[in-house]
Amino acid sequence: MASTDLQRFCDELRAKISIVDVVGSKIKLVRKGREYMACCPFHNEKTPSFTVNEAKGFYHCFGCGAHGDIIKFEMEANGLSFIDAVEKLAHKVGMQLPKFSHESKEEAEKKASAYDIMEMAAKFFEKMLRLPIGREGLDYLYARGFDDAIITKFRLGFAPGNNGLKAQLSSHGVSDKEMEELGLLTIPENKHPHDFFRNRVMIPIVDKRGRVIAFGGRVMDKSQPKYLNSPETPVFNKRRVLYNLNYARDKGFEAKRLIICEGYMDVIAMDKYGIGYAVAPLGTALTEDQIQEAWKVVNEPICCFDGDLAGIRAAVRSVDRVLPILKPGYSLQYAFLPDKQDPDEFLRAKGTEEFIKIITDTMPLKDLLWRKNLEGKLLQTPEQKARVEKDIKEEIAKITDETVRNYYIQEMKAKIYNELRPQQVFFKKQNQEISRKPQKKSMIKTVKTGLDDLVSRYVISALVCYPQLVDEYEERLLNFVVKDPNLKKLYETILDIVHEEPEIKTEDELGQRLDEKYGDAKWRQQVDLRILKKQCPDIIKMRKDLDERIIEVQLKQLDADIRECKRILESGNFDDEDYRRFESLKKERDTLIAENEAF
C-alpha cells in the first residue's frame, strides 16, 4: 500500500472513531465546556491538565506536553507499534487494513495462517480438558484452586499423549512442517513425528492483541521438566513477551501497579485472588525487552519473587539486566515472599490483604544492588572492604544514562562512607568499651568452606557433562567457595546459562553457550571432561561421586570446627551456647558419616 493510501486509510479511521471513546476507555474524562479534562495518563499529577478535544480530534497535556490523535494515543498508552495501533482501531469499526506490497502480503498471509493454526491448537487443548481423557488435568487445576471461570478466562487446556493434536491439525490441512515450525510437533530423526506437548496441563500464551502465539505445559506429577515452553517460532520470541500482558496492561494502568512474578501459574493464582495486574517471563530470566514492555505500563514495576534460592538468584540477575537500560523516572522495585513461599502458597495461607502489604513495602533497586554486592562477603579488613567498594563502582559504571549514573554514584558513596569506612568516633567509642569490659573468648563462627582446585575442577566438570545436575546441587554448594578466580568465573557462568535457559540438558548444548559467552573454547582447558566421562559414563555414577566428594569436604570443615569448639570448652571460658554448638556439630558429623557409608 502506498503512503498516500495509508494516509487516506488513517484519515478514514479518525473520522469514524471518537477520540473521546478511545481515551475514555483508559481514563475517566470530565466534560468542561467544549473539551474533556482528566489527570494525564502519561505522568503523575494531582490537578488535571490533560485535555481531549473531540472536534479537533486530538489530546494535549499542558503538564508534560503529550500530544496526538487516536493512533498516537493507542501507541503510547498500550505500547503498540504504528501498524498494530492502526490495525487494532480498524478492527473496532470493521475495517480491513490493506497489504503494503506483494512481499509483505505473502508474509502477512503466512503469519495469519500461523495464528490460525495456534488458535486451532488452543481450542483443541481446551476441548480435551473437558473430555474423559483430560480428567486428570481438570482435577489438577481444581486441586490448585482454579475454578471454571479462571480456567475459561485463561483458556487452560490439556495435551493428551496420543498425538491427538497432530491428527486434529492434519485433518484441517496443516502440514507436519508447519506444525514443527510452530513448536507443536517434534520430528525425531528416523522416528515417527509426535506432539511436542504430551500429558500436560496447557497454558496458552497470547500477544498484546490477544492472539495465541505459544504454549506452556505443566506436568501433574513430579516428573521433569516440570514446565515445558514452546520454542522460538516466527510468531513467538520468548525474550520479548510477558505472559498475561494482554490482560494486565489495562488493570495495571488503572491500579498504577504491575507485578512481575516468576511463572505463569503464579499469575493465574494472583488473578484468582483479584490481583489482575501480574505478568511473568516465559522460561527465561527477566530480559531487557521485557522490562521495557513493563515500563510501558508503569514506571516502576514490582518484581515479586519467592523467598527461596531460585527467587533470590532471579532478583540478582534482574539487577544485571536493568542497570544498563535505566533512565530517569524508570526503575524496578522488589518484594520477597517469606518462608520460601510462592504467590499461590502465600495467598492461600495469608490472603490478599497480607499479600498487598508485601508488595507495598518494597525494596528499591539501589538497595538490592547494595545487598547483592555485600551478601556473603567478608568485611573484616580494609582490603576486603576496598574490594566491595570496587565491585559496586564497576556495577554503577554499567548505567548508560549519565544523570541516573551520577545519582547512583552519590547514593553509593554515602552508603560506603556510613557503612564500610571506619570513622574516628566509632573507634573512640569501641576503645572505651574495650577498656571497660573484660573480653570473653568466643567460638569462631563457621565460614564458607574453600574448595581446593582439584575438587573445584571436578565439580565444575561434572556440571558441564550433566547440566541437569545444576538444579540438584546448586543449593548444596552454597556454603563452598571456589578459590581459583578462573574456575569461579566459569562456575558462575554455568549457573547463569542454565538458569536463563533451563531447557539445556546436554554437554554439547552447554558447551556451545559457553563458547559464545567466552568468545572462544579456552574455558575447556579448565575442566577434565574426557577423563570424567570415562570415570562416570552415566549420571547415576556421577551423582554418587559428587555426593561422596561434597560430604568429604563437609567432614573436613566439621572436624576443624569441632577442634576449635573443644579448645574453647577445655579453656573453661564458655557458656551454654558454646556447648550446644559443640553437640550440634558432633551430631551433624555423625549424620554425614552415616550418609557417606550408605554410598
Disulfide bonds with the S-S distance in Angstrom:
none
